[in-house]
Amino acid sequence: MTLRPLVLLCLAGLLAACSSTEPPKPATKPASATQAIKLPEGPGPLLPYQRELSGQLLGVPKGAEVELALMVIDERNRPQKLLSSTKLLGNNQSLPFQLRFNPEAFPAGARVELRGRASQSGQLILHLPSVRIQEANTQALGALQFVTAP
């Protein structure tokens, strides 16, 4: 037997071993126009050790990135500790927010404030006047209006 038929026989055996009998399955199904698109759900149920500040942010333009932060503030009006924060995307309408925090991290007797800012294309455009938070309880703050940044 010559070398050529032996090589062809080995090559045919290798191709047969590598082939599969099942057709390949598509990795993902394309979304059809009739299927409903699921929006991301909220943060879920409030856990027993958590408290929440909630409300509506007004005056935020579409596409603006909003940052809200619950902070401990010193006597010189400087942030000392971050208790919680969240980021949202403006939609040119009333923007609902939920900011969860651990009440055990809430310092007794210290000044705690909710602060916010909105930026677009990396530039600060609006800020939220500071809202003093007196107690470490779940609170609905209502509508909070953003104002033009200085």
N, C-alpha and C positions, 0 to 999 in steps of 0.2 A: 504494500500500500504506500502510495506516495504521500508526501507532506501536504500537498494542496487539498485533497479531499478531506484529510484529517482536520485541517484548519477550518474548512467550510462547515464540517460537521460540528465542531466546537462552537463556532460562531452562531449557527442555527440553534444549538442547544441553549446558548446564553440568551439569545433573543426570546426564545420560548419561555425561559425562566423569568425574564424581566417583564413579560407581558402579563396583563391581568385580564380576567374574564369579565369583571364588572366595569361598567362605564363610569367615568369620573363624575362625582357629584358636585354640583355647584357649591361654592363656599358660602355664599349668602343669596337670599332671594331678593330680587329687586322689589322695591316698594311700589305698589300699584297706586294709582291715583284715587282708587275707591277706598283704600285702607285709611283709617284715622291715624294720625300721627300722635303718639303719646307725648305729652308735655312732662317735664320733670316734676315729680311731686315735691311737696314741701319737706321740711326736715323730719317729718314723722311725729309721732306722739311725744309729748313732753315727758321726760323721765323724772322719777321722783326727786332726784337731787338737783334738778334744773329749775330755773325761773326764766321768764321771757319778757322782753320789751317788744311791743308791736305797735304798728300804726301805719300811716300813709305819708309818703314823701311827695311834696308838691313842687312844681316848677323845675323838674329835671328834664332837660331836652333828650330827644331820642339819640341813642348811641353814646351818651355820656356815662362814664364809669363812676359809680357812687361807692364810697367807702364810709361805713359807719363804725364807730368804735366807742365802747364803754370803757372809760378810763378813770383812774384815781388822779386827782389834780392837787398840786401843792399850793401853798399860800402865795406863790409868785405866778400862779396861773400856768404852771408847766406840767405836762403829763409825767406821772411817776410810775404808773403801772397799767398795763393793758389787761382788762378783765375779759373782754370779748370783742370780736370784730366780724364784719361781714362785707361782702362786695356784691353789688347789684348793677344791672345795666338799665339805664334810663329808657323810657318808652314814650316820652312826651305826654304822659297821662299820670294819674295818681298811681304811685309806685308803692305797693304794700311791702312791708319789711317785718321780719321776725329776728330778734337778736337774743340768743339764749346765753345764759351765764350761770355759773355756780354761785349760789348765795353764800357759801362758806368762804369764798375768796373776796367777798364784799367787806372791806374794812370798816369796823365800827368807828364812828366819829369822823371819818375822813370825807372829803368832798369828792363825790363821784358824778361824772357828767357824761352825757351822750353827745358825741361830736360827729360831724359829718362833713364830707367834701365831695365835690363832683369835678371831674376833669375830662377834657375831651382832647384827643390827640396829644396827650401828655401835658396839657396846660390846665392849671386850676381855673375853673370858670365860676363855680358857685361854692358856698359853704353854708352849713347849717348852724344857726346861732346855738350856742351851748344850751343843753337841757339838763338841769340838775335832777339827779335821781336820789331821792331821800332814803328810800327803803329797798331792801333786797327781796322784793316781791314781784310776782307777775303783774305787769301793768300794761294797759292800753293807753298809749300816749296821744292817740288821735292824729289829726293832720298836722304835719310839720312842714313849714315853708322854707325852701332854700332861697338864699339871697345872693346877689352878685358879690363875688370875691373882691376884696380891695386890691 
